[in-house]
Amino acid sequence: MGEFDVSKFVEKIFSPFLNQGEHPMIFTEYPFWIFFLVVLAGYSLFHKRLRVRSLFLFLVSIYFYYKTSGFFFSILLFSTILDFVIGERIYRNLDGLKATLWLAVSITINLTLLVYFKYAYFFADSFNAIFDSSWHPINHFALATNKLVGSTFRVDQILLPIGISFYTFQTMSYAIDIYRKKLKPVSHVIDFAFYVSFFPQLVAGPIVRASEFIPQIYKPYAVTKKEFGLAVFWILNGLLKKFLLADYIAVNFVDRVFDNPSMFSGLENLLALYGYSLQVYADFSGYTDIAIGIAMIMGFYLPKNFNSPYKADNCGNFWKRWHISLSTWLKDYLYIPMGGNRRGSLFSVIALSFIVLFVFLISGSWVLLFLILSLIFLVQLLGEFIPSFKGWYITNVNIMLTMLLGGLWHGASWNFVLWGGLNGLGIVIYKIWRKFSPWGNKSKWWNRAWGILITFNFVSFTRIWFRSGSTNSWEDMDGGHNILSEWFTANEMLYQLMFDFRWGLISDVVGGYYEVLLVILTGFIIHFIPEKIKNYYRNYFANLHVGFQILTSLLVVFLIYQIASTSLQPFIYFQF
């Protein structure tokens, strides 16, 4: 037996904190929890001095983001400083043209950043296909960093900065709310930087409004024993969702089917769809549960991001329960500015033009472009002659545009376009159907159950395209998404569901996958537990003696250690 080498042990433990490339800091690995304990130790020294507290949490958040995304922390700093300055400029010039111009600058720069990192390869591929060229995008941010600090980051590869969609949305909403006179600018840049970069929610949400979070910056630390217990509960709840549900289902069933749908029966494909619905919920809501718990321990409260979405009895209600911070953001800053359910606007025209451009670039078909433009012209013409039709289509066009843009927010792919469009269509159809539906009386439990069943199956069905479109991330590709591969994957699954279901395999499938199917069933049963019961056991845990809470935490950690997959699954929404 060899001697114990202390230096190698110390190096193994602390190397993740120094080497960003190999060990990104995520909630599901031990380096994060060592980091969090160190943060809490430092926080205990500064929590009474508010400005120092903000500075401390900003610095540790920047370190966290560096450990997660490398040199991309510079993009975060740029966006932060930009919108802090612009927010002040807007406030000084309220009710004037300058305020509008400054707001336009904020929106333009933030959206340009988002489009550049998320869609650069897509636009390059589309441009090359249409004009028969060979242009390849350059990572100008890596190039600038190399020149400034002498680094050697690759300039021929554009990686997607983790969480860029979330923090750009936060900074944009800050400028917009000041412009709308709903918010006053933050007095100090450090406070604003802390708000934007707060590490629990930085990389995957929830999207926190400035009006919700900034007032908390100026309040003294005050966490009761019950609040601390609830925080611990949310952390444990999120970890269990991630490891015992999301990762287990993905590794043992869902990923196998989606990787090659034609190798499995339609029945297995259907069960994989149901499994993926639970996986994506457990993964994303688990992450936000952990974020909420970590923030609560430090005395900050993040908004609720999920509200038992599979209890929704229609598609519109589902999106009020799913990723609430994003859906409300899209409603307040996209749907309503387009006119909502009242009218169209210039913004509607811009959004429609953007969608048409994307569809054309994805397809590369001039014929399809002509057909789309012709359809738009005919609908507009009908609206001029039939006023009632005009009001109806304007309302529903705004809904469809919001959902289509929400789909494209996830990535440039036919699959995301279809996924967003189908969900928008689901909302529109329900609005029509409810007017004469024989099951409209939701006070009767069977009518509500029927609505929940239809909604769940519809949402799960649309995820054929969402999951297929999420198969590849930009950083895994030399030239962008393999759109054809994603398209064929979705089509293969549809074919198996429609023409190769094989009911006779039920007993074999259940017998072969009984463990993972039992986990899926258990997950859905827990999901449908009434909210009163969930609140009861949350509060029960929060009021337990600290010793019992510690013992429970140790048992959960031990359970996770025993069950966790050897290959850790990244959080699903990191790629968005």
GICOR-V962000 format. One record per helix or strand of 2 or more residues. SS is the DSSP state (hx for helix, st for strand). FROM is the first residue (numbers start at 1). LEN is the number of residues. If there is no record, write none. Layout:
BEGIN
SS|FROM|LEN, SS|FROM|LEN
END
This chain:
BEGIN
hx|6|12, hx|30|17, hx|50|43, hx|97|35, hx|140|10, hx|164|16, hx|189|9, hx|199|4, hx|210|8, hx|225|35, hx|261|3, hx|266|32, hx|309|3, hx|315|7, hx|324|12, hx|346|18, hx|366|20, hx|387|23, hx|414|20, hx|445|25, hx|474|3, hx|483|17, hx|503|10, hx|514|14, hx|531|12, hx|546|18, hx|572|4
END
